[in-house]
Amino acid sequence: MDPKKARELPGKTIERLSQYRRILLNSLNDGKTNVYSHELARMMNLTSVQVRRDLMLIGYSGSQSKGYVIKDLVQLISTIIDSKKPQNVAIVGMGNLGRAITSYFSGKRDRLSIVLAFDNDPQKTNRIIAGVRCHHINQIKEILPEMDIKIAILTVAPEGTYEVAKLLIEAGIKGILNYTSVPLTVPEDVYLEEYDIITSLEKLAFFVKQDIEGA
């Protein structure tokens, strides 16, 4: 796919492409070679029209008789999502959530790896936690540029969110995945993804309530 067109892909499309790839890789492991748009749609709670639209945006089309060739589609999605050289990630905050994320992500992707951590707890610094070395937060501006790390995951306590985010940006971070409950405002050249579990749970609770109260 042309790099210029790839940069113009909507963020939601990129999210779905990542999800498509995970489902397709599982299908490959199960011995499946082809998949239809309605099958992908069912597994992701989407419409077939949405799946076909996403894949048309990246220049891929299947056939009516065989659907999509899974191996080819996975390869195309990988060339769009993955960088040519591996990208390293830092995680800030090695409490229960930070450790769980680091352990879960280990080995999941060849070109994207959490390679180090930061925390302000002396009991955690200068130790290997969940397979990565944990440094003190005060070393962020020193270590991140040295290791050319541009992506960070933020799992610190709410009261420290703004200060740590500022340190990360000053250290050259260009992408932040924010797992804290504090909304962030970042410069235009920094990509921000905020995961708010409270909002997600409240959304689920709302729809469950409608179902229960409407029964």
WOTA-V307876 format. One record per backbone hydrogen bond with DSSP energy under -0.5 kcal/mol. CO is the residue of the C=O (numbers start at 0). NH is the residue of the N-H. If there is no record, write none. Layout:
co = [CO,CO]
nh = [NH,NH]
This chain:
co = [1,2,3,4,5,9,10,11,12,13,14,15,16,17,18,19,20,21,22,23,24,25,26,27,32,34,35,35,36,37,38,39,40,40,41,46,47,48,49,50,51,52,53,54,55,62,66,67,67,68,69,70,71,72,73,74,75,76,77,86,87,87,88,88,89,90,90,91,94,95,96,97,98,99,100,101,104,110,112,112,114,115,116,117,118,119,120,120,123,126,126,128,131,132,132,133,133,134,135,136,138,138,139,141,142,143,143,144,149,149,150,151,152,152,153,156,157,159,160,161,162,163,164,165,166,167,168,173,174,175,175,176,176,177,180,186,190,192,192,193,194,195,196,197,198,199,200,201,202,203,204,205,206,207,208,209,210,211]
nh = [5,6,7,7,8,13,14,15,16,17,18,19,20,21,22,23,24,25,26,27,28,29,31,30,69,67,38,39,40,41,42,43,44,45,44,50,51,52,53,54,55,56,57,59,58,66,62,34,69,72,73,74,75,76,77,78,79,80,81,112,149,150,114,115,152,92,117,154,98,99,100,101,102,103,104,105,107,86,88,114,132,90,134,92,136,121,123,124,126,128,133,131,128,116,134,125,126,118,138,139,141,142,143,145,146,147,148,147,173,174,89,176,91,154,178,159,160,163,164,165,166,167,168,169,170,172,171,190,151,177,192,153,178,194,182,189,175,177,194,195,196,199,200,201,202,203,204,205,206,207,208,209,210,211,212,213,214,214]
